[in-house]
Every structure is written in C-alpha cells, then in structure tokens.
Amino acid sequence: MQPFVIKRRTDFKDVRLVDSNGKFHESIFVGKARDMARDVNLDLVCFDLPNGKDLALCKIIDYGKWKYQNDKAKKKDNNHHKPTVKEIRFSPVISDHDIKHKLKQVDDFLDEGDEVLLTMRFRGIQRRNFALGEERMNEIVGMCKEHGEEVHRKKSHNQIVVRLRKNTVK
C-alpha cells in the first residue's frame, strides 16, 4: 500500500499515531492528529489502513522529504550489480599456464557475482579426441571448485559447455 497524506475527513475516526517527537499514541482522534500536524507545519501521513481489528497507523512527518529519501533509497538499491553471464573459451590443447591465467579471470567474475560459462570447442581433427577434451574440462572444473559450483553441463558433437555459479556454502 502506498502511504498517503490525510488532508480531509476520512472513513476512520481513530488512529495509532507517531507524533513529530517520536512519541507513540495508541489511539487518538484523527481530527486531533490532523490539528497536531498542522500546528508543527508537517503532514499527517497514513502508512497502514485499518483492517478491522487494528487502527490505522499514521505519522506526523514532512511527506515531501520522506518521499524524496524513499525514492533515493530505491534508486540506490536498483544500482547494484546485475549478474550477467561471462564466457571463457578453452581449446582441448590449452597449456597449463594459459589455464591458470583464464581461471584467474573466472575467479574474478565469480567474485563479482556473475555466472561463468566455460566453453571448450573441438575443431577439425580434435573431434576425434572428444573423451580427452572431456577429461581436460573436468580438470578445469575441478580447479574452480573452491570458487564456483557447477550448475549445468551440456555436450554436443563439437563443444562442451559448463555453467558455474559462485559457491553458496563455504
């Protein structure tokens, strides 16, 4: 429910109120609460409508300032890093040094919250040794175990694709 400013007569008579000093009133007449807000030059804002057994919850605040700060906080929450999928490609004949270099990139991507696709492509005569390439990919995934966990694996006639996600349990 969106909070609203009470300016006119409402359908409910009594409200629970937090006044401008932070003092809580369990039950107060809505007209008196409106007058209290007018006296301190602030707004009477209703945050929770009555549901039958509880009274409406209202606060005496500057609604414009509250709305500005609330919008600012929402915008800040939306600016967080949105996870994306990064791809790192390998070949079946990649050297150990190159694997270590690429695994550093994988660790960085996983630490940022991204998912990583490890792709090994087989070209030409390399397709004959698919089983060796599969063993090599298992080694590479094993090296990533401390930073990421395997989520999905897909094999086709000329490539192996493994999706990694950051470990949830440490």
Residue pairs with C-beta under 8 A, 6 or more apart in sequence:
1 47
1 48
1 49
3 45
3 46
3 47
3 63
3 66
4 45
4 46
5 43
5 44
5 45
5 46
5 63
6 30
6 33
6 34
6 44
6 45
6 46
6 58
7 34
10 30
10 46
12 30
12 49
12 50
12 55
12 56
13 29
13 30
14 27
14 28
14 29
14 30
14 55
15 27
15 28
15 30
15 33
15 46
15 55
15 56
15 57
15 58
16 24
16 25
16 26
16 27
16 28
16 54
16 55
16 56
16 57
16 58
17 24
17 25
17 28
17 33
17 36
17 58
17 59
17 60
18 24
18 25
18 57
18 58
18 59
18 60
19 25
19 36
19 60
20 36
20 37
20 40
20 42
20 60
20 61
25 33
27 55
30 44
30 58
33 44
33 58
33 60
34 44
36 44
36 60
37 43
37 44
37 60
40 60
42 60
42 61
42 62
43 60
43 61
43 62
43 63
44 58
44 59
44 60
45 58
45 59
45 60
45 61
45 63
45 66
46 56
46 57
46 58
47 57
47 58
47 59
48 54
48 56
48 57
49 56
50 56
81 112
81 113
83 113
83 114
83 115
84 114
84 115
85 114
85 115
85 116
85 117
85 163
86 109
86 114
86 115
86 116
86 117
87 116
87 117
87 119
88 102
88 105
88 106
88 109
88 116
88 117
88 118
88 119
89 119
89 120
89 121
90 99
90 102
90 118
90 119
90 120
90 121
90 136
90 137
90 140
91 120
91 121
91 123
91 126
92 120
92 122
92 126
92 129
92 132
92 133
92 136
93 126
94 102
94 136
99 140
99 143
103 140
103 143
103 144
106 116
106 118
106 144
106 147
106 148
106 164
107 144
107 147
109 116
110 116
110 144
110 147
110 148
110 164
110 165
110 166
111 147
111 166
113 166
115 151
115 163
115 164
115 165
116 148
116 163
116 164
117 161
117 162
117 163
117 164
118 137
118 140
118 141
118 144
118 161
118 162
118 163
118 164
119 159
119 160
119 161
120 133
120 136
120 137
120 140
120 159
120 160
120 161
121 158
121 159
122 129
122 130
122 133
122 158
122 159
123 158
126 133
127 157
127 158
133 160
134 155
134 160
137 160
137 162
141 150
141 162
141 164
144 164
146 167
147 166
147 167
148 164
148 165
148 166
148 167
149 164
149 165
149 166
149 167
149 168
150 162
150 163
150 164
151 163
151 164
151 165
152 161
152 162
152 163
153 160
153 161
153 162
153 163
154 160
154 161
154 162
155 161
